[in-house]
Structures are given as structure tokens and as C-alpha cells.
Amino acid sequence: MRKFRLPSPAMTVACISLAVALSGASYAAITLPKNSVGPKQIRKNAVTTPKIKANAVTGDKVNEATLGTVPNAANAANAANAANAAAIADNTVNASKVVDNSLGGADINEANLGTVPNAGTVNGLGAHVFSFVEAIGTATANILSVGGLTLNANCGIDGDLNLTTTTNTDNALMHVSTSAGSTFDDDFDSADAPLNLLPASDAAVQGTFTYSRPFESFFNQGATVTGTYTANEGAFGTACVVRGTAMSHTPGFTFVILP
């Protein structure tokens, strides 16, 4: 009987290699049909970043509910302005760069504001303060001049306080009322003697006055001045004191140029 001989090791390795080579070639020759690979053929977590085409994932493909906070985007609402904020040097933005009426109270640090300059008018009215605090023998001084009205005060050599008014126009009205008496002139002219604002007593007086200048022309449309004052002899450790405030209204005129 003929004995069966086992192949040599070299023959065994050669046979295995041939089988692998033939099976690989056969596999490579298989072509998958278009659109034949679906969710069932793709293993979970098998698709990695390199397998995804750039810009292939759109908003519709993303479940936003599963997204966390984007790093460094907690203040994304301010990102548009904050992006360039660091590039702007201090004290670079001047008034011309700020949009009119764009700043609100929350944008202003009131503690850094200075005193607002005195306004020329308040709702069309001029505000004025007048004062005379002088010793005996002080000559006449003008303490208010507005709307055609002038107030003058002096302190005589005997310590007598005088407070008078004049006008620079004719046919004006002047009414004075004090705690000691009153006086008026319904035809107050520039040539008239000064009108006394302390008609009865000048020792300690509180008073008010109203002055009205008539309309004369487009360049002089009249005026109204009202005032409140206190007058005292010997106050503040001196001889003569007058303190008061006045409000004035002097209408202006406007040229209208028609096309």
C-alpha cells in the first residue's frame, strides 16, 4: 500500500498565501450598488470626522438641544461690539463718533460729571440773581440790567439803603409791592426820575416787582421782568444788604426766507 505523504511546511505556507491572495482579489472585484449602504449597514460610532465632507453638516442636521455652551461664548450677545473693543485706545472716541441721543442713563457715570454750565434760559425765561452787600458810604452800583429795566443800589454815609429802578424806554409799566408799602407807575418813561423800590421803609423789607416794556418794533418786541428781593440795613454785620432773583422774558424775532 502506498503511504500518503504530508506536505512540507514550505508547501503549506505557499498554499495559504495563494488562498488569501485569491480571496482578496475576488473581494476587490465586488462593486456595491449606488445608495446601497444605509443606516443598518453602518455600525454605531463608525463615521469619524475625516469621513465627513467639509461643510456637509448643516443646521437641519444638528440637534441643538444636545449642544453645550460654545467655549468663550457666554457673552456672545455682546460679541459684535466686544470684538474690536480691545483694539480701541483709551480717550480715542470723541463726540463726533457717538451717535446723537444714543447714550442712556445706564451709559453715563454721573459721579464723574461736573456742574452743568448755567443755562441762558429756562423754557424761554432768563434767570438772574442780583446782590448788593456793602458798607456805609458805598456809591451807587448797578445790580441788575435786563429787558430795559435797571436796578441800582447805594448805601449812604448815614447807613441809609437806597434801591431804585429806571427804564430805557417809554410807556413801560412798573409795579412794586413790599411788606412796608407799594408803588407803581403805569407810564414809566426813560426820562422819569428813578422809582423807589423801598417806598415806605428800608430797615427790613421783602418785596416783589413786575416790569413790562411795550412792543416797539420787530427789533424791540417788548419784555417782561419779575423779581423778588429782600432789603435790610445792618444785616450780615455790614450796613446795607439787597439780595434777590428775577425772571425775564424777551421775545425774539425770526427771519423766514421763502424759496
CORKA-V664612 format. One record per residue. N is the residue number from 1. OMEGA is omega in whole degrees, -180 to 180 (999 if undefined). D_FIRST is the distance of its C-alpha to the first C-alpha in Angstrom with 2 decimals. Layout:
BEGIN
N,OMEGA,D_FIRST ; N,OMEGA,D_FIRST
END
This chain:
BEGIN
1,-179,0.00 ; 2,180,3.76 ; 3,177,6.38 ; 4,-178,9.60 ; 5,175,12.56 ; 6,178,15.97 ; 7,179,18.87 ; 8,178,21.43 ; 9,-179,24.81 ; 10,180,26.56 ; 11,180,24.38 ; 12,-179,25.02 ; 13,-179,28.77 ; 14,-180,28.87 ; 15,180,27.30 ; 16,-179,29.78 ; 17,180,32.66 ; 18,-180,31.85 ; 19,180,31.75 ; 20,-179,35.12 ; 21,-179,36.69 ; 22,179,35.77 ; 23,179,37.03 ; 24,179,40.25 ; 25,180,41.02 ; 26,-179,40.52 ; 27,-178,42.93 ; 28,-177,45.47 ; 29,-178,45.60 ; 30,178,46.90 ; 31,-179,50.75 ; 32,178,52.77 ; 33,178,55.57 ; 34,178,59.17 ; 35,-179,60.62 ; 36,-180,57.31 ; 37,180,57.39 ; 38,-179,59.77 ; 39,-177,60.70 ; 40,-178,57.62 ; 41,-179,55.26 ; 42,-180,57.16 ; 43,177,56.52 ; 44,179,59.60 ; 45,-180,61.01 ; 46,-178,58.58 ; 47,-180,61.44 ; 48,-178,62.88 ; 49,-179,66.00 ; 50,-178,64.30 ; 51,-177,62.91 ; 52,179,66.47 ; 53,-180,68.48 ; 54,179,71.84 ; 55,-179,74.73 ; 56,-178,72.37 ; 57,-180,73.43 ; 58,-178,76.88 ; 59,-180,79.33 ; 60,-178,78.12 ; 61,-174,74.62 ; 62,174,75.99 ; 63,-174,76.89 ; 64,-178,80.02 ; 65,-178,80.17 ; 66,-178,77.09 ; 67,174,78.60 ; 68,178,80.26 ; 69,177,83.27 ; 70,-179,82.75 ; 71,176,83.22 ; 72,-179,86.86 ; 73,180,87.96 ; 74,-180,89.96 ; 75,-176,93.12 ; 76,-179,91.77 ; 77,-180,94.96 ; 78,-173,96.90 ; 79,-176,94.30 ; 80,-180,96.15 ; 81,-176,99.17 ; 82,-175,97.47 ; 83,-177,95.12 ; 84,-176,97.96 ; 85,-178,100.27 ; 86,-178,99.11 ; 87,-179,99.82 ; 88,-179,103.50 ; 89,178,105.74 ; 90,177,108.42 ; 91,180,111.80 ; 92,-175,110.30 ; 93,177,110.96 ; 94,-174,114.63 ; 95,-177,116.64 ; 96,-179,115.84 ; 97,-178,112.10 ; 98,180,112.61 ; 99,179,112.91 ; 100,177,116.31 ; 101,-180,116.34 ; 102,-179,112.67 ; 103,176,113.28 ; 104,-179,113.83 ; 105,-179,115.18 ; 106,-178,111.72 ; 107,-173,111.38 ; 108,175,114.60 ; 109,-175,115.23 ; 110,-178,118.81 ; 111,-179,119.28 ; 112,-178,119.19 ; 113,175,121.82 ; 114,178,125.30 ; 115,179,128.52 ; 116,179,128.72 ; 117,-179,131.56 ; 118,179,134.73 ; 119,179,134.53 ; 120,179,137.38 ; 121,175,137.70 ; 122,-175,136.43 ; 123,178,136.03 ; 124,180,138.65 ; 125,176,141.02 ; 126,179,141.97 ; 127,-174,142.01 ; 128,176,144.59 ; 129,177,145.72 ; 130,-174,149.18 ; 131,175,150.71 ; 132,179,153.93 ; 133,-172,154.20 ; 134,-179,157.13 ; 135,179,159.97 ; 136,177,163.72 ; 137,179,165.10 ; 138,-178,161.91 ; 139,-179,162.79 ; 140,180,161.67 ; 141,175,157.95 ; 142,-178,155.95 ; 143,176,153.24 ; 144,176,151.92 ; 145,-177,152.13 ; 146,174,150.16 ; 147,-178,150.83 ; 148,180,154.42 ; 149,177,155.26 ; 150,173,156.19 ; 151,178,156.67 ; 152,179,158.79 ; 153,172,159.54 ; 154,179,161.84 ; 155,-174,163.13 ; 156,-178,166.86 ; 157,176,168.71 ; 158,180,169.65 ; 159,-178,166.05 ; 160,-180,166.59 ; 161,177,163.40 ; 162,178,163.70 ; 163,-176,161.02 ; 164,180,161.90 ; 165,175,160.28 ; 166,178,161.07 ; 167,180,159.64 ; 168,-180,159.20 ; 169,-180,159.92 ; 170,175,162.62 ; 171,177,162.69 ; 172,177,159.99 ; 173,177,159.79 ; 174,178,159.73 ; 175,-179,159.71 ; 176,177,159.70 ; 177,-180,159.40 ; 178,179,159.60 ; 179,-179,159.99 ; 180,-179,163.64 ; 181,-178,164.59 ; 182,177,163.66 ; 183,179,164.83 ; 184,175,163.91 ; 185,-178,164.82 ; 186,176,163.97 ; 187,-174,165.25 ; 188,-176,163.91 ; 189,-179,164.72 ; 190,-179,163.88 ; 191,-178,167.57 ; 192,175,168.04 ; 193,178,168.57 ; 194,180,165.46 ; 195,-176,164.69 ; 196,177,164.63 ; 197,174,161.40 ; 198,-168,163.19 ; 199,-175,166.09 ; 200,-177,167.47 ; 201,179,166.07 ; 202,-179,163.78 ; 203,179,163.42 ; 204,-172,160.17 ; 205,167,159.14 ; 206,-176,156.04 ; 207,175,156.20 ; 208,175,154.52 ; 209,175,155.44 ; 210,-180,154.54 ; 211,179,155.31 ; 212,179,154.85 ; 213,-176,155.49 ; 214,174,156.22 ; 215,180,154.31 ; 216,-179,155.93 ; 217,176,153.51 ; 218,179,149.84 ; 219,178,149.95 ; 220,-172,151.68 ; 221,178,150.39 ; 222,-180,151.95 ; 223,174,150.50 ; 224,180,150.51 ; 225,175,150.43 ; 226,-178,150.43 ; 227,175,150.63 ; 228,-176,150.92 ; 229,171,152.57 ; 230,-179,154.17 ; 231,-176,157.15 ; 232,174,158.61 ; 233,178,161.17 ; 234,180,160.21 ; 235,177,156.52 ; 236,179,153.74 ; 237,178,156.35 ; 238,-174,157.83 ; 239,-172,160.68 ; 240,-178,159.33 ; 241,170,156.00 ; 242,176,154.71 ; 243,179,151.10 ; 244,177,149.68 ; 245,179,147.11 ; 246,174,147.52 ; 247,-178,145.51 ; 248,174,146.33 ; 249,180,145.43 ; 250,-178,146.33 ; 251,176,145.13 ; 252,177,143.72 ; 253,-178,143.57 ; 254,174,140.77 ; 255,176,140.95 ; 256,180,138.98 ; 257,-178,138.25 ; 258,179,137.62 ; 259,999,135.32
END
